[in-house]
């Protein structure tokens, strides 16, 4: 393509500005010139993509920014990152932090039958936070929860994508239909999430930070 007719070339854009200047009195305002240049480019920009072309134009001693549409494909927004909903509770331990739904309560998920609400209410705990007893709950043995567990006791210890609990372990150990995900922090600790649906699991995992 002839460079003088290339919409991306400085010479082409200069020609549009020259044409715009002819439409106005000898001392046009920068705003009027820019508006005229936009009109001259109006029909051509229909074929252009969603990019942005910025050109500095010097008029009357001032620099003005002219924004046009540059040729090219629209940007791919990509996959949306998990967003922690407003009102969720922040939990932290040493340099680890994560968020849980506001309806979840402190406690060991394996101790749901000792006190408090039933197994369909999530619990969260960190090492040394207490709450464990010798009691063993049944049907299920654990409620929904977000916990830091010894890596040696978690299998698999790094399964960051939500999965139905039955595909990774004994489904009878958790409320029916539960989803889970895990993230290995180091050789000692693994973050384990069990929730009623994949969205909640993703949101909790997305809020996790280990420094």
C-alpha positions in Angstrom: 0.0 0.0 0.0 1.2 3.5 -0.8 2.5 5.0 2.4 0.9 8.4 1.6 -2.5 6.7 1.7 -1.8 4.5 4.7 -4.3 5.5 7.5 -1.6 4.9 10.1 1.0 7.1 8.5 1.8 10.7 9.7 1.6 12.0 6.1 -2.0 10.7 5.7 -3.1 12.2 9.0 -1.4 15.5 8.1 -3.3 15.6 4.9 -6.6 15.3 6.8 -5.6 18.2 9.1 -4.6 20.3 6.1 -8.0 19.7 4.6 -9.7 20.5 7.9 -7.8 23.9 8.1 -9.3 24.9 4.7 -12.8 24.5 6.1 -12.3 27.3 8.7 -11.2 30.9 8.9 -7.5 31.8 9.1 -7.4 31.5 12.9 -9.4 28.3 13.6 -9.6 27.0 17.1 -7.9 23.7 17.8 -11.2 22.2 18.7 -12.8 23.1 15.4 -9.8 21.7 13.4 -9.9 18.5 15.3 -13.6 18.1 14.8 -13.2 18.7 11.0 -10.4 16.1 10.9 -12.7 13.7 12.6 -15.4 14.3 9.9 -12.8 13.7 7.1 -11.9 10.4 8.7 -15.5 9.4 9.5 -16.2 7.2 6.5 -12.8 5.5 6.6 -12.9 4.6 10.3 -15.9 2.3 9.7 -13.5 -0.3 8.4 -11.1 0.0 11.3 -10.9 -2.1 14.4 -11.1 -1.1 18.1 -7.5 0.0 18.6 -6.6 3.7 19.4 -4.3 5.9 17.4 -3.2 9.0 19.3 -1.4 11.9 17.4 0.0 15.0 19.0 -1.1 18.1 17.0 0.6 21.5 17.6 -1.7 24.5 17.0 -1.3 28.0 18.3 1.6 27.0 20.5 -0.4 24.2 22.3 -0.2 20.5 21.9 -3.5 18.7 21.4 -4.2 15.0 21.5 -6.2 13.7 18.5 -7.7 10.2 19.1 -8.6 8.0 16.1 -9.3 4.3 15.7 -6.3 2.2 14.6 -6.7 -0.9 12.5 -6.4 -4.2 14.4 -8.4 -6.8 16.2 -10.3 -6.0 19.4 -8.5 -6.9 22.6 -9.3 -10.3 24.0 -10.6 -9.7 27.6 -9.5 -13.2 28.6 -10.8 -15.1 31.5 -12.2 -13.1 34.4 -10.4 -13.4 37.6 -12.3 -14.6 40.6 -13.6 -11.6 42.6 -14.1 -11.7 46.3 -17.6 -10.6 47.0 -18.2 -7.6 49.3 -18.9 -8.4 52.9 -16.8 -11.6 53.0 -14.8 -12.3 56.1 -11.0 -12.0 56.0 -9.0 -14.7 57.7 -5.2 -14.6 58.2 -2.5 -16.7 59.7 1.2 -15.8 59.6 1.6 -14.7 55.9 -1.4 -16.6 54.7 -4.8 -14.9 54.1 -8.1 -15.8 52.5 -11.8 -14.8 52.6 -14.9 -16.8 53.3 -18.7 -16.1 53.0 -20.1 -14.0 55.9 -22.4 -16.9 57.0 -19.4 -19.1 57.7 -18.3 -19.5 61.3 -15.0 -20.2 63.1 -14.3 -23.8 63.9 -13.1 -27.1 62.7 -15.3 -28.6 60.0 -14.8 -32.1 61.4 -16.4 -30.9 64.7 -19.6 -29.5 63.3 -21.7 -31.9 65.4 -20.2 -30.6 68.7 -21.8 -27.2 68.7 -23.2 -24.6 66.4 -25.1 -25.0 63.1 -25.2 -28.1 60.9 -22.8 -29.4 58.3 -24.2 -27.2 55.5 -22.8 -24.1 57.2 -19.2 -23.6 56.4 -16.4 -23.3 59.0 -12.9 -22.0 58.8 -9.8 -22.6 60.9 -6.1 -22.1 60.9 -3.4 -24.0 62.8 -3.6 -23.5 66.5 -7.0 -21.8 66.4 -8.5 -24.5 68.6 -11.9 -26.0 68.4 -11.0 -29.6 68.0 -12.2 -32.3 70.3 -12.0 -36.1 70.5 -15.6 -36.3 69.2 -16.1 -37.7 65.7 -19.0 -36.5 63.7 -20.9 -38.8 61.3 -23.0 -38.5 58.2 -21.1 -36.5 57.1 -17.8 -36.4 59.0 -17.1 -32.8 57.9 -19.0 -29.7 57.1 -18.2 -27.2 54.3 -15.0 -25.4 55.2 -11.8 -23.6 54.4 -8.8 -24.9 56.4 -5.1 -25.2 56.5 -4.3 -28.9 56.8 -1.0 -30.9 57.1 0.1 -31.6 53.5 0.8 -35.2 54.3 -2.9 -35.8 55.1 -4.3 -34.2 51.9 -4.6 -36.0 48.6 -4.2 -34.5 46.1 -2.5 -31.6 47.8 -2.5 -29.4 44.7 -5.8 -29.4 42.9 -6.6 -25.7 42.4 -9.5 -26.2 40.0 -12.9 -26.9 41.6 -14.0 -30.5 41.3 -16.9 -32.5 42.7 -15.9 -34.0 46.0 -16.7 -37.5 44.8 -14.0 -37.3 42.1 -11.2 -36.7 44.6 -12.3 -38.7 47.7 -15.1 -40.2 49.7 -18.2 -38.2 49.0 -19.9 -39.5 52.1 -17.4 -37.5 54.2 -19.0 -34.2 53.2 -22.5 -32.8 52.5 -24.1 -34.1 49.4 -23.0 -32.3 46.2 -20.0 -30.6 47.7 -17.2 -29.2 45.6 -13.6 -28.9 46.6 -10.1 -27.6 45.7 -6.7 -27.6 47.3 -3.6 -25.6 47.1 -0.3 -26.7 48.5 1.5 -24.0 50.4 4.7 -25.9 51.2 5.7 -29.3 52.4 3.9 -28.8 55.7 0.6 -27.1 54.9 -2.1 -27.3 52.2 -5.1 -25.0 51.9 -8.3 -27.1 51.5 -11.7 -25.7 50.5 -15.0 -27.6 50.5 -18.1 -25.6 49.5 -21.6 -26.3 48.1 -20.8 -25.2 44.6 -17.9 -24.5 42.2 -18.4 -20.7 42.2 -17.9 -20.4 46.0 -14.8 -22.7 45.8 -13.4 -20.5 43.0 -14.0 -17.3 45.0 -12.4 -18.6 48.1 -9.4 -19.9 46.2 -9.2 -16.7 44.3 -8.9 -14.7 47.6 -6.1 -16.9 48.9 -2.6 -15.3 49.3 0.5 -16.7 50.9 2.6 -13.5 50.9 
